[in-house]
Amino acid sequence: MMNLKNIGIQMTDKVLLFINGVPPSNLPETEGYSLIACTDGAFHYLKEKNFPLDQLDFISGDFDSHSGQDDSVYEEKFIYTPDQDKTDFQKALEIIESRGGKEIEIYGASGGEMDHFLGNLTVAFQFKEKMDITFYDESSTYFFAKKKATLNEVHGKTISLYPFPAAIAVMTKGLKWPLNQETLDLTKRIGTRNVADSETVEISYTSGDLIIFVGK
């Protein structure tokens, strides 16, 4: 797996979370995680893909699509979260936060309905100061970057810098089209579809928020 590091973050035990977007075509290995969880919608595709369900620490959601029959053996793992003012993703992160999770790797956040994907980014934004959240999908890996970030083993990969909604004084090293103290703004200029010219890329900015997408 590609090595991604946000400078200034002390890595802790990792959490693996599946949510109800487009299911990953290849499920990740489960070794190395201190906690593995999913929302109730993701539980259905994990079951269809023969994921080792006994390794799940919890399954959260309102269970409105849950059959309650074949899955009864897992009921002790169910956490009922009926609050309709929050998304299932948000409620799952709240549970993970209560259990001390800090480094979260997420599958199933993108694809399908785009408002769902944008909503997931907004939820991640709300938790970005509490957790180090990284998303994985079929085309890229992406995360909210700290003010200084280093990407390793990325030569030749597509790198996109997406302000949320603005990032000030962006500087890069190792990209084909470098940025030097430049401002990215969602309504004026974004930094998508750049390319890594070296194995290591360094990105920094002084204020605002920035999502980094690393193509596969």
C-alpha positions as CSV (number, residue, x, y, z in Angstrom):
1,M,0.0,0.0,0.0
2,M,1.2,3.5,-0.8
3,N,2.9,5.2,2.2
4,L,1.1,8.4,3.1
5,K,2.3,10.6,6.0
6,N,0.9,13.8,7.4
7,I,3.8,15.6,9.1
8,G,3.0,16.5,12.7
9,I,0.6,13.6,13.3
10,Q,1.5,10.9,15.8
11,M,0.1,7.7,14.3
12,T,-1.8,5.5,16.7
13,D,-3.6,2.2,16.4
14,K,-5.5,2.0,13.1
15,V,-9.2,1.7,12.5
16,L,-10.8,0.2,9.4
17,L,-14.3,1.5,8.5
18,F,-16.6,0.5,5.7
19,I,-19.5,2.8,4.8
20,N,-22.3,2.6,2.3
21,G,-21.0,4.0,-1.0
22,V,-19.8,1.9,-3.9
23,P,-18.3,-1.3,-2.5
24,P,-14.6,-1.7,-3.1
25,S,-13.9,-4.3,-5.7
26,N,-11.1,-5.7,-3.6
27,L,-11.4,-5.7,0.1
28,P,-8.4,-4.7,2.1
29,E,-6.4,-7.1,4.4
30,T,-7.6,-6.9,8.0
31,E,-4.2,-7.3,9.7
32,G,-2.8,-4.4,11.7
33,Y,-6.1,-2.8,12.7
34,S,-7.1,-2.4,16.3
35,L,-10.8,-1.9,15.4
36,I,-12.8,-2.9,12.4
37,A,-16.4,-1.5,11.9
38,C,-19.0,-0.8,9.3
39,T,-22.4,0.9,8.8
40,D,-25.4,-1.3,8.4
41,G,-25.6,-0.6,4.7
42,A,-22.0,-1.6,4.2
43,F,-22.6,-4.8,6.2
44,H,-24.7,-6.1,3.4
45,Y,-22.0,-5.8,0.8
46,L,-19.4,-7.2,3.1
47,K,-21.5,-10.2,3.6
48,E,-21.9,-10.7,-0.1
49,K,-18.2,-10.4,-0.6
50,N,-17.5,-13.0,2.1
51,F,-15.7,-10.6,4.4
52,P,-14.8,-12.3,7.7
53,L,-17.7,-10.7,9.6
54,D,-16.6,-12.2,12.9
55,Q,-13.7,-9.7,12.8
56,L,-16.1,-6.7,13.0
57,D,-16.1,-4.9,16.3
58,F,-19.3,-3.1,15.7
59,I,-22.0,-2.5,13.0
60,S,-23.9,0.8,13.4
61,G,-27.0,2.4,11.8
62,D,-30.7,2.5,12.0
63,F,-31.0,-1.0,10.5
64,D,-34.0,0.0,8.3
65,S,-32.7,-2.4,5.6
66,H,-31.6,-5.2,7.9
67,S,-33.3,-8.6,7.6
68,G,-32.8,-9.6,11.2
69,Q,-32.8,-13.3,10.3
70,D,-29.6,-14.7,8.9
71,D,-27.6,-12.0,10.7
72,S,-28.9,-12.7,14.2
73,V,-25.6,-14.2,15.2
74,Y,-24.0,-10.7,14.8
75,E,-26.6,-8.9,16.8
76,E,-24.3,-8.4,19.8
77,K,-22.2,-6.2,17.5
78,F,-25.1,-4.0,16.5
79,I,-25.2,-0.4,17.7
80,Y,-28.5,1.2,17.0
81,T,-28.1,4.9,16.0
82,P,-31.5,6.2,14.9
83,D,-30.6,10.0,14.9
84,Q,-31.8,11.2,11.5
85,D,-30.0,14.6,11.9
86,K,-26.7,12.8,11.4
87,T,-25.4,10.5,8.6
88,D,-24.5,6.9,9.3
89,F,-20.9,7.9,8.6
90,Q,-20.9,10.7,11.2
91,K,-22.5,8.4,13.8
92,A,-19.9,5.7,13.1
93,L,-17.0,8.2,13.6
94,E,-18.6,9.4,16.9
95,I,-18.5,5.8,18.1
96,I,-14.9,5.4,16.9
97,E,-13.9,8.6,18.6
98,S,-15.5,7.4,21.9
99,R,-13.3,4.3,21.7
100,G,-10.1,6.3,21.1
101,G,-9.7,5.8,17.4
102,K,-7.3,8.3,15.8
103,E,-6.1,6.9,12.5
104,I,-9.1,5.9,10.3
105,E,-9.0,4.2,6.9
106,I,-12.3,4.3,5.1
107,Y,-13.7,2.3,2.2
108,G,-17.0,2.9,0.4
109,A,-17.2,6.7,0.7
110,S,-17.4,7.6,-2.9
111,G,-19.3,6.6,-6.1
112,G,-23.0,6.5,-6.7
113,E,-24.9,9.7,-5.7
114,M,-22.5,12.6,-5.7
115,D,-24.4,14.5,-2.9
116,H,-23.6,11.4,-0.7
117,F,-19.9,11.7,-1.6
118,L,-19.8,15.5,-0.9
119,G,-21.6,14.9,2.4
120,N,-18.9,12.4,3.4
121,L,-16.2,15.0,2.8
122,T,-18.1,17.4,5.0
123,V,-18.3,14.9,7.8
124,A,-14.6,14.2,7.5
125,F,-14.0,18.0,7.6
126,Q,-15.8,18.1,11.0
127,F,-13.5,15.4,12.4
128,K,-10.2,16.3,10.8
129,E,-8.8,17.9,14.0
130,K,-9.7,14.8,16.1
131,M,-8.7,12.0,13.7
132,D,-6.4,11.3,10.8
133,I,-8.9,10.2,8.2
134,T,-7.9,8.6,4.8
135,F,-10.3,7.5,2.2
136,Y,-9.7,4.7,-0.4
137,D,-11.7,4.1,-3.5
138,E,-11.2,2.5,-7.0
139,S,-9.3,5.5,-8.5
140,S,-7.6,7.3,-5.6
141,T,-6.6,7.8,-2.0
142,Y,-7.6,11.1,-0.5
143,F,-7.5,13.0,2.8
144,F,-7.5,16.4,4.4
145,A,-3.9,17.5,4.6
146,K,-2.2,19.1,7.5
147,K,-0.2,22.2,6.9
148,K,2.7,20.1,5.8
149,A,2.3,16.8,4.1
150,T,4.7,14.3,2.5
151,L,3.6,11.7,-0.1
152,N,6.0,8.8,-0.6
153,E,6.2,6.2,-3.4
154,V,4.1,8.3,-5.8
155,H,6.3,8.8,-8.9
156,G,4.1,9.1,-12.0
157,K,0.9,9.2,-10.0
158,T,-1.8,11.8,-10.5
159,I,-1.9,14.3,-7.6
160,S,-4.8,16.7,-7.2
161,L,-5.0,19.5,-4.7
162,Y,-8.5,20.5,-3.9
163,P,-9.2,23.6,-1.7
164,F,-12.0,23.3,0.8
165,P,-12.9,26.0,0.1
166,A,-9.5,27.8,0.0
167,A,-5.9,27.1,0.8
168,I,-3.4,30.0,1.1
169,A,0.3,30.1,0.1
170,V,0.4,26.6,-1.3
171,M,3.9,25.3,-2.1
172,T,4.9,22.0,-3.7
173,K,8.1,20.1,-4.3
174,G,8.2,17.1,-6.7
175,L,5.2,17.9,-8.9
176,K,5.4,18.4,-12.7
177,W,3.7,21.8,-12.3
178,P,4.9,23.3,-9.0
179,L,3.1,25.8,-6.9
180,N,5.0,28.6,-5.2
181,Q,3.1,30.5,-2.5
182,E,-0.1,30.3,-4.5
183,T,-3.7,30.5,-3.4
184,L,-6.2,27.8,-4.4
185,D,-9.9,28.7,-4.2
186,L,-12.9,26.5,-4.9
187,T,-14.6,29.4,-6.8
188,K,-11.5,30.6,-8.7
189,R,-8.7,28.1,-9.1
190,I,-8.1,24.5,-8.0
191,G,-5.1,22.3,-8.4
192,T,-6.3,19.1,-10.0
193,R,-4.6,16.6,-12.3
194,N,-1.0,17.4,-11.5
195,V,1.6,14.6,-11.7
196,A,4.4,13.5,-9.3
197,D,7.8,13.9,-10.9
198,S,9.6,12.1,-8.1
199,E,9.0,9.3,-5.6
200,T,8.5,11.9,-2.8
201,V,6.2,14.9,-3.0
202,E,6.1,17.7,-0.4
203,I,3.1,20.0,0.0
204,S,2.6,22.8,2.4
205,Y,0.2,25.8,2.9
206,T,-0.2,28.4,5.6
207,S,-4.0,28.6,6.1
208,G,-7.3,27.2,4.9
209,D,-8.0,23.6,4.2
210,L,-6.8,21.3,1.4
211,I,-7.8,17.8,0.3
212,I,-5.1,15.8,-1.5
213,F,-6.1,13.1,-4.0
214,V,-3.4,10.6,-5.0
215,G,-4.3,8.5,-8.1
216,K,-3.6,4.8,-8.2
